[in-house]
Amino acid sequence: MSGTAGDVVINGGDFITDCTLISKSGGTLAIKGGTFSADPSTYLADGYKATEADGKWVVSK
């Protein structure tokens, strides 16, 4: 079976994985919320920011 990967939009959640693993799906990755163990700034949707506190990165608008 083969196919084309679609785009991924993350609106929230708690993630302990590096976002580069998610972005390898073949589509685009746009993060609009959530808490991450690594800096997700490369994948933020327009108008969103990531701030670090106590070893976690929190995405907000």
C-alpha positions as CSV (number, residue, x, y, z in Angstrom):
1,M,0.0,0.0,0.0
2,S,1.3,3.5,-0.8
3,G,0.0,6.9,-0.5
4,T,0.8,10.6,0.1
5,A,1.1,11.9,3.6
6,G,-1.1,14.8,4.5
7,D,-0.4,18.0,6.5
8,V,-0.3,17.8,10.3
9,V,-1.6,20.6,12.6
10,I,-1.0,20.4,16.3
11,N,-3.5,22.4,18.3
12,G,-2.5,21.2,21.8
13,G,-1.1,18.3,23.8
14,D,2.0,17.3,25.8
15,F,4.8,16.0,23.6
16,I,8.1,14.5,24.6
17,T,9.4,13.9,21.1
18,D,11.4,16.2,18.8
19,C,9.2,17.8,16.2
20,T,11.5,16.8,13.4
21,L,10.2,13.2,13.8
22,I,6.6,14.4,13.2
23,S,7.6,16.6,10.3
24,K,9.1,13.7,8.3
25,S,5.5,12.6,7.4
26,G,6.0,14.2,4.0
27,G,3.4,17.0,4.5
28,T,3.8,20.2,6.4
29,L,3.7,20.6,10.2
30,A,2.0,23.6,11.8
31,I,2.0,23.9,15.6
32,K,-0.7,26.1,17.2
33,G,-0.5,25.0,20.8
34,G,0.9,22.4,23.2
35,T,3.9,21.7,25.5
36,F,7.1,20.2,24.1
37,S,10.3,18.9,25.5
38,A,12.4,20.5,22.7
39,D,12.1,23.9,21.0
40,P,9.3,23.7,18.4
41,S,9.9,27.2,16.9
42,T,10.8,26.0,13.4
43,Y,7.3,24.5,13.0
44,L,5.1,27.2,14.6
45,A,2.1,28.5,12.6
46,D,2.1,32.2,11.8
47,G,1.3,34.4,14.8
48,Y,2.4,31.7,17.4
49,K,5.4,31.7,19.8
50,A,7.2,29.2,21.9
51,T,8.5,30.2,25.4
52,E,10.6,28.0,27.6
53,A,9.9,27.5,31.3
54,D,11.3,24.9,33.6
55,G,12.7,22.8,30.7
56,K,9.4,22.8,28.7
57,W,8.4,24.8,25.7
58,V,4.9,26.1,25.7
59,V,3.2,27.3,22.4
60,S,0.7,30.1,22.5
61,K,-0.6,32.9,20.4
